[in-house]
Amino acid sequence: MSVYVEVASLLIDIEAELRRLRLWDAEPPTPQALASTEPFCVDTLTLPQWLQFIFLPRMYALMNAEQLPPGRCEIKPLAEEFFGGGNLDVMGLMRALGALDHRINTLQ
């Protein structure tokens, strides 16, 4: 299996977990919210929104173009901080994010 297919499969797992947790939005954020210049759009989006509307589309585009991400991936620690202390069952999402971080970081 190519690395692009492997990474795309992990992206699908992340999307599935966001949907399972009911964190997948039917409507996109405003163009202004998407235009944030802050890292991870922390001033305008939640982490699940950033994953759905920024990260996943960009990663899918890279995989479709058979291009590797430009640097390391460290999304899981951010997600642990975001979901810490909450009552959602995010273990599946954490596993998927950790697997994606690991796979991308072994490519660098």
C-alpha positions as CSV (number, residue, x, y, z in Angstrom):
1,M,0.0,0.0,0.0
2,S,1.4,3.4,-0.9
3,V,2.1,6.0,1.8
4,Y,-0.6,8.2,0.2
5,V,-3.2,5.6,0.6
6,E,-2.1,4.8,4.1
7,V,-2.3,8.5,5.2
8,A,-5.7,8.9,3.4
9,S,-7.0,5.9,5.3
10,L,-6.0,7.5,8.6
11,L,-7.7,10.8,7.5
12,I,-10.9,8.8,6.9
13,D,-10.6,7.3,10.4
14,I,-10.3,10.8,11.9
15,E,-13.4,11.9,9.9
16,A,-15.3,8.8,11.0
17,E,-14.5,9.5,14.7
18,L,-15.5,13.2,14.5
19,R,-18.8,12.0,13.0
20,R,-19.3,9.3,15.6
21,L,-18.7,11.9,18.3
22,R,-21.2,14.2,16.6
23,L,-18.5,16.8,16.2
24,W,-18.9,17.0,12.4
25,D,-20.6,20.3,11.3
26,A,-23.2,20.3,8.5
27,E,-22.5,24.0,7.8
28,P,-19.0,25.5,7.2
29,P,-17.8,28.4,9.3
30,T,-17.9,31.9,7.8
31,P,-15.2,32.9,5.3
32,Q,-13.9,35.3,8.0
33,A,-13.5,32.5,10.5
34,L,-11.6,30.4,8.0
35,A,-9.3,33.3,7.2
36,S,-7.9,33.5,10.7
37,T,-4.1,33.9,10.8
38,E,-3.8,32.4,14.3
39,P,-2.3,28.9,14.5
40,F,-5.1,26.3,14.2
41,C,-7.6,29.2,13.9
42,V,-7.8,29.1,17.7
43,D,-9.5,32.5,17.7
44,T,-12.3,31.5,15.4
45,L,-12.7,27.7,15.3
46,T,-12.9,24.8,17.7
47,L,-10.3,22.0,17.2
48,P,-13.0,19.7,15.6
49,Q,-13.9,22.6,13.2
50,W,-10.3,23.2,12.3
51,L,-9.8,19.5,11.6
52,Q,-12.9,19.3,9.5
53,F,-12.6,22.5,7.5
54,I,-8.8,23.2,7.3
55,F,-6.7,20.2,8.2
56,L,-8.5,17.3,6.6
57,P,-9.2,19.1,3.2
58,R,-5.5,20.2,3.0
59,M,-4.2,16.7,3.8
60,Y,-6.6,15.0,1.4
61,A,-5.4,17.5,-1.3
62,L,-1.8,16.6,-0.6
63,M,-2.5,12.9,-0.7
64,N,-4.5,13.2,-4.0
65,A,-1.5,15.1,-5.5
66,E,0.9,12.4,-4.0
67,Q,2.7,15.0,-2.1
68,L,4.0,14.6,1.5
69,P,3.2,17.1,4.2
70,P,6.0,19.8,4.6
71,G,6.9,19.0,8.2
72,R,6.2,17.1,11.3
73,C,2.6,16.5,12.5
74,E,1.8,16.9,16.2
75,I,-2.0,17.0,16.3
76,K,-2.6,14.5,19.1
77,P,-1.1,16.6,21.9
78,L,-3.3,19.5,20.9
79,A,-6.4,17.3,20.8
80,E,-5.5,15.9,24.3
81,E,-5.4,19.4,25.6
82,F,-8.6,20.4,23.9
83,F,-10.6,17.3,25.0
84,G,-8.9,16.9,28.4
85,G,-11.4,16.8,31.3
86,G,-14.4,16.4,29.0
87,N,-16.8,13.5,29.1
88,L,-16.7,12.5,25.4
89,D,-15.3,9.1,24.5
90,V,-12.4,10.4,22.4
91,M,-10.1,7.3,22.6
92,G,-10.8,6.3,19.0
93,L,-10.1,9.9,17.8
94,M,-6.9,10.0,19.9
95,R,-5.7,6.7,18.4
96,A,-6.4,7.9,14.9
97,L,-4.6,11.2,15.5
98,G,-1.7,9.5,17.1
99,A,-1.4,7.0,14.2
100,L,-1.5,9.9,11.7
101,D,1.2,11.9,13.7
102,H,3.4,8.8,13.8
103,R,3.0,7.9,10.1
104,I,3.7,11.4,8.9
105,N,6.6,11.9,11.3
106,T,8.3,8.7,10.1
107,L,8.2,10.1,6.5
108,Q,10.3,13.1,7.5
